[in-house]
Amino acid sequence: MYLTTHAAVGVLIAQQTTNPWLAFFGAFLSHYVLDFVPHGDENLGPEDFSDETIRAWVEQKKGRIILLGIIDFTGIALLVFGLSQTIQLPTFNLLLLGIIGSILPDFFVSVFPGVYTLTKRHWFIRAVHWSQRKILLDPVIRRLNTFHRWIHNPLHERLPVKMSQEIGVVVQFFILFLFLATELVVLGK
């Protein structure tokens, strides 16, 4: 699912609490619930996360990856900007925690492995990867990624017809619209 959709749901969840931990972890868990719903992006990522597969995938789909990334982060930026105009701190900080929690699983499963594979000669990326292994996050992230794939694929694979990416975009826009409309109602209280 696109990050903008996850972020909108993260914001809605964060609006329901004053506890930063609940905002973050509620949004984090919502990511997996949303990914269970078929949304047409099952074949966007690489089949596995070996260095060779990621390199080939990035080279093959570089333009599309960049375009989708720009669209996604523009959507999130517009969401954050729009909320920053209507919401005061510290509520805004809770909403940012909701956004971060809601997109973090995709960062673990897609962004960081790709960035690491393509730029592991850079000292900062090596330092992040080294610290991740030292504080034993690596096994946790691997388990989260396995769970992510497990939750993402079962219902998608059982559909009699595979959902195209175009139909998936329509489904995601509908979900996004639904949650944004709900957020406007919540903000209107």
matplotlib code that plots the C-alpha trace (Angstrom):
import matplotlib.pyplot as plt

x = [0.0, 1.3, 2.9, 0.4, -2.5, -0.6, 0.3, -3.4, -4.4, -1.5, -2.7, -6.3, -5.0, -2.8, -5.7, -7.5, -4.9, -2.6, -0.1, 2.8, 3.5, -0.1, 0.1, 3.3, 2.5, -1.1, -0.1, 2.7, 0.2, -2.3, 0.3, -0.1, -3.9, -4.0, -1.5, -3.8, -6.3, -5.6, -4.3, -2.5, 1.2, 2.1, 4.6, 6.2, 9.2, 12.0, 11.3, 14.0, 16.5, 19.8, 22.2, 22.1, 18.3, 17.9, 20.5, 18.8, 15.4, 16.5, 18.2, 15.2, 12.6, 14.6, 12.4, 9.2, 10.6, 11.7, 8.3, 6.3, 8.6, 8.1, 4.4, 4.3, 6.5, 4.6, 1.4, 2.8, 4.3, 0.9, -0.8, 1.8, 1.6, -2.2, -2.3, 0.3, -2.0, -4.9, -3.3, -1.3, 1.7, 1.9, -0.9, 1.1, 4.0, 1.6, 0.5, 4.1, 4.6, 1.5, 2.9, 6.4, 4.9, 2.6, 5.3, 8.2, 7.4, 7.8, 11.1, 12.3, 11.1, 12.0, 13.8, 16.7, 17.7, 17.7, 19.7, 22.1, 22.7, 23.2, 25.3, 27.0, 30.4, 29.2, 30.4, 27.1, 25.1, 27.7, 27.5, 23.7, 23.8, 26.6, 24.7, 21.5, 23.3, 25.1, 21.9, 20.3, 17.8, 18.7, 16.9, 13.9, 13.7, 14.1, 11.2, 9.1, 9.9, 8.9, 5.7, 5.1, 5.3, 3.2, 0.4, 0.7, 0.3, -2.3, -5.5, -3.9, -3.0, -6.5, -8.2, -9.5, -8.1, -4.9, -5.6, -3.8, -1.8, -4.2, -7.2, -5.0, -4.4, -8.2, -8.7, -6.0, -7.4, -10.8, -9.2, -7.2, -10.4, -12.3, -9.7, -9.1, -12.8, -12.9, -10.0, -11.8, -14.8, -12.6, -10.8, -14.2, -15.2]
y = [0.0, 3.5, 5.3, 8.2, 5.8, 4.3, 7.8, 9.0, 6.0, 6.6, 10.2, 9.0, 6.5, 9.1, 11.5, 9.0, 9.1, 11.4, 8.7, 8.8, 5.0, 4.2, 6.6, 5.0, 1.4, 1.6, 3.1, 0.5, -2.3, -0.6, -1.0, -4.7, -4.6, -2.4, -4.5, -7.5, -5.8, -6.5, -3.3, -4.2, -3.8, -7.4, -7.5, -4.1, -5.2, -7.7, -11.4, -11.7, -9.4, -10.7, -8.1, -9.2, -9.3, -5.9, -4.4, -5.9, -4.8, -1.2, -1.0, -2.4, -0.3, 2.8, 5.3, 3.8, 3.6, 7.2, 8.4, 6.4, 7.7, 11.3, 10.9, 9.1, 11.6, 14.5, 13.1, 12.7, 16.2, 17.7, 15.7, 17.0, 20.6, 20.5, 19.2, 21.6, 24.5, 23.2, 21.4, 22.7, 21.1, 18.6, 17.0, 17.6, 15.6, 12.7, 12.8, 12.7, 9.6, 8.1, 8.8, 7.4, 4.3, 3.7, 3.8, 2.2, -1.4, -0.5, 1.2, -2.0, -4.3, -2.1, 1.1, 0.2, -3.1, -1.4, 1.6, -0.6, -2.8, 0.1, 2.3, 0.0, 1.5, 4.8, 5.1, 6.3, 3.4, 0.9, 2.6, 2.3, -1.4, -2.2, -0.6, -2.4, -5.7, -4.7, -3.9, -7.0, -5.3, -7.3, -10.5, -8.4, -6.6, -10.0, -11.4, -8.3, -8.5, -12.2, -11.3, -8.5, -10.8, -13.4, -10.9, -9.2, -12.2, -14.7, -12.9, -11.4, -14.9, -16.3, -13.8, -15.6, -12.7, -10.8, -7.2, -4.9, -2.0, 0.4, -1.1, -1.1, 2.6, 3.1, 0.9, 2.8, 6.2, 5.1, 4.0, 7.2, 9.3, 7.4, 8.0, 11.6, 12.2, 10.5, 12.7, 15.8, 14.7, 14.0, 17.4, 19.1, 17.9]
z = [0.0, -0.7, 2.2, 2.0, 2.8, 5.7, 7.0, 6.8, 8.9, 11.3, 11.8, 12.5, 15.1, 16.7, 17.0, 19.3, 22.1, 24.1, 24.7, 22.3, 22.7, 21.7, 18.8, 17.5, 18.1, 17.1, 13.8, 13.4, 13.8, 11.5, 8.7, 8.8, 9.0, 5.9, 4.0, 4.5, 2.3, -1.4, -3.0, -6.3, -5.3, -4.6, -7.4, -7.0, -4.8, -5.5, -5.0, -2.3, -0.6, -1.8, -3.0, -6.6, -6.7, -5.2, -7.6, -10.6, -9.4, -8.8, -12.2, -13.9, -12.1, -11.1, -12.9, -11.5, -8.0, -8.1, -9.5, -6.9, -4.1, -5.2, -5.3, -2.0, -0.1, -1.7, -0.4, 3.0, 2.9, 1.9, 4.7, 7.3, 6.0, 6.0, 9.5, 10.7, 9.7, 11.8, 14.8, 17.7, 19.4, 21.2, 19.3, 16.1, 17.6, 18.3, 14.6, 13.5, 15.7, 14.0, 10.6, 11.4, 13.1, 10.1, 7.4, 9.4, 8.4, 4.7, 5.6, 7.1, 4.3, 1.3, 1.8, 4.1, 2.5, -0.9, 0.3, 2.2, -0.8, -3.2, -0.9, 1.6, 0.9, 2.4, 6.0, 7.4, 5.9, 7.2, 10.6, 10.7, 9.6, 12.1, 15.0, 13.9, 14.2, 17.5, 19.3, 18.0, 15.8, 12.8, 13.9, 15.0, 11.6, 9.7, 11.7, 11.1, 7.3, 7.3, 9.1, 6.7, 3.7, 5.4, 6.2, 2.9, 0.5, 1.8, 0.8, -2.3, -3.6, -2.9, -5.2, -8.4, -10.5, -9.7, -8.9, -11.4, -10.1, -11.7, -9.8, -6.7, -7.0, -7.2, -4.1, -2.2, -3.2, -1.9, 1.4, 1.6, 0.9, 3.5, 6.2, 5.3, 5.5, 8.9, 10.0, 8.9, 11.0, 14.0, 13.6, 13.4, 16.9]

ax = plt.figure().add_subplot(projection="3d")
ax.plot(x, y, z, "-o")
ax.set_aspect("equal")
plt.show()
